[in-house]
Amino acid sequence: MYRDNSLMPKEAVRLAVLGTLIQGGAMRYADLAGSIRHFLDRIVGPSLDLMGTSLEMLRYEGLIEALDGTGMEDNALLGPTAVGRAEFDTLMRANVRTPSADGLNKLVISLKLRFLHLLDAESQREQIDNLVSMHEMELARLGDLKRRHAGDDGYLPAFLDHDIAVAEARLAWFNDLLARV
């Protein structure tokens, strides 16, 4: 993890793999690899940072195990280990960085929302509250930037208006989610 306790790219991939197995049950190697690749590609697009983590490495680290067969060569059925379940819990509780144009941040938020229901209600509320706080800080940051550049020529003020509207909509969505949990 980064110093701020937020996920690095390889940890986001771990969360995707472990959450997929915990949510859906054991999967064949090829099906799991295809599912993870599809999700990551659709959220962040092709990324060299996210391509490095292999299922074999997660097996070696004891986070997932072959329930039959040996691995990629025989398309083994894979499932999470007890260590993998504990790691999933740790990764789900990691911080999320303040929003940016960074695809990793969008991936981490998407993964948290995809697997949030796997946590107990109190942990769900805590994670959503953290996301609400993050979006409030983002809105304050954008508002400060808009005030500083309000009289500028060019397209920046209009772009900031757009970003502020998006941030307000996201904040409202997360507040609504928090109220429902």
C-alpha positions in Angstrom: 0.0 0.0 0.0 1.0 3.6 -0.4 1.9 5.6 2.7 -1.6 7.0 2.9 -2.9 3.4 3.2 -4.4 3.5 -0.3 -4.1 0.6 -2.8 -1.3 0.3 -5.3 -2.2 -1.2 -8.7 -1.2 -4.8 -7.8 -3.3 -4.6 -4.7 -6.3 -3.4 -6.7 -5.9 -6.5 -8.9 -5.7 -8.7 -5.7 -8.9 -7.1 -4.5 -10.5 -7.9 -7.9 -9.4 -11.5 -7.8 -10.2 -12.2 -4.2 -13.6 -10.4 -4.3 -14.6 -12.2 -7.4 -13.8 -15.6 -5.8 -15.5 -14.7 -2.5 -18.6 -13.3 -4.2 -19.1 -15.9 -6.8 -17.4 -19.0 -5.5 -14.6 -21.0 -7.0 -13.8 -20.5 -10.7 -11.7 -22.2 -13.3 -8.4 -20.5 -13.9 -9.2 -19.3 -17.5 -12.7 -18.0 -16.5 -11.2 -16.1 -13.5 -8.4 -14.6 -15.6 -10.9 -13.6 -18.3 -13.3 -12.1 -15.8 -10.7 -10.0 -14.1 -9.1 -8.9 -17.4 -12.6 -7.8 -18.7 -13.5 -5.8 -15.6 -10.1 -4.1 -15.4 -10.1 -3.2 -19.1 -13.6 -1.8 -19.0 -12.9 0.4 -15.9 -9.4 1.7 -16.7 -8.6 0.5 -20.2 -5.3 -1.3 -21.1 -2.8 -0.6 -18.3 0.7 -1.9 -17.9 0.5 -1.2 -14.2 -2.4 -3.7 -13.9 -1.0 -6.4 -16.1 1.8 -7.5 -13.9 -0.1 -9.5 -11.2 -0.7 -13.1 -12.2 -2.9 -15.7 -10.6 0.1 -17.9 -10.2 1.7 -15.2 -7.9 -1.5 -15.1 -5.8 -1.3 -18.9 -5.5 2.4 -18.7 -4.5 1.6 -16.1 -1.8 -1.1 -18.4 -0.4 -4.1 -16.1 -1.2 -5.8 -18.5 -3.6 -5.5 -22.2 -4.0 -6.2 -24.8 -6.7 -9.1 -26.9 -5.5 -8.5 -29.5 -8.2 -5.6 -29.6 -10.7 -2.5 -27.5 -10.4 -3.0 -24.2 -12.1 -3.0 -22.6 -15.6 -1.8 -25.7 -17.4 -4.9 -27.7 -16.5 -7.4 -24.9 -15.9 -7.7 -25.7 -12.2 -10.6 -24.7 -10.1 -9.4 -21.8 -7.9 -10.7 -20.6 -4.6 -9.7 -18.2 -1.9 -7.7 -19.4 1.2 -8.3 -18.2 4.7 -5.3 -15.9 4.3 -6.8 -14.6 1.0 -10.1 -13.9 2.9 -8.2 -11.9 5.5 -6.3 -10.0 2.8 -9.6 -9.2 1.0 -10.9 -7.7 4.3 -7.7 -5.6 4.6 -7.9 -4.4 1.0 -11.6 -3.5 1.3 -10.8 -1.3 4.3 -7.9 0.6 2.5 -8.2 4.3 2.0 -9.2 5.8 -1.4 -7.3 8.7 -2.7 -9.0 12.0 -3.5 -10.5 11.7 -6.9 -8.4 12.6 -9.9 -8.3 11.7 -13.5 -6.3 8.6 -12.5 -7.8 5.3 -13.6 -6.5 3.5 -10.5 -8.7 5.6 -8.2 -11.7 4.9 -10.3 -10.9 1.2 -10.3 -10.5 1.1 -6.5 -13.9 2.9 -5.9 -15.5 0.5 -8.4 -14.1 -2.5 -6.7 -15.2 -1.3 -3.3 -18.7 -0.8 -4.6 -18.7 -4.1 -6.4 -17.8 -6.0 -3.2 -19.1 -3.7 -0.5 -22.0 -6.0 0.3 -19.6 -8.7 1.4 -18.7 -6.6 4.5 -20.9 -6.4 7.6 -23.3 -3.4 7.8 -21.1 -1.3 10.1 -18.0 -1.7 7.9 -20.2 -0.9 4.8 -21.3 2.4 6.5 -17.7 3.2 7.4 -16.5 2.7 3.9 -19.3 4.7 2.4 -18.7 7.5 4.9 -15.1 7.6 3.9 -16.2 7.9 0.2 -18.6 10.7 1.2 -15.7 12.5 3.0 -13.4 12.1 0.0 -16.0 13.6 -2.3 -16.6 16.5 0.0 -12.9 17.2 0.0 -12.9 17.0 -3.8 -15.8 19.4 -4.0 -14.0 21.9 -1.7 -10.8 21.6 -3.8 -12.7 22.2 -7.0 -14.6 25.1 -5.5 -11.3 26.7 -4.3 -9.8 26.3 -7.8 -12.9 27.8 -9.4 -12.8 30.8 -7.1 -9.2 31.4 -7.9 -9.8 31.2 -11.7 -13.3 32.7 -11.9 -12.2 35.6 -14.0 -9.9 33.7 -16.3 -10.3 33.8 -20.0 -10.5 30.4 -21.8 -12.4 27.3 -21.0 -11.1 26.4 -17.6 -14.0 28.0 -15.7 -16.6 26.1 -17.7 -14.7 22.9 -17.3 -14.5 23.5 -13.5 -18.3 24.1 -13.5 -18.7 20.7 -15.2 -16.4 19.0 -12.7 -18.2 20.6 -9.8 -21.6 19.4 -11.1 -20.2 15.9 -11.4 -18.7 16.0 -7.9 -22.0 17.3 -6.5 -23.9 14.5 -8.2 -21.4 11.8 -6.9 -21.6 13.3 -3.4 -25.4 13.1 -3.5 -25.3 9.5 -4.8 -22.9 8.4 -2.0 -25.0 10.3 0.7 -28.1 8.5 -0.6 -26.2 5.1 -0.5 -25.1 5.9 3.1 -28.7 6.5 4.1 -29.8 3.2 2.6 -27.2 1.0 4.4 
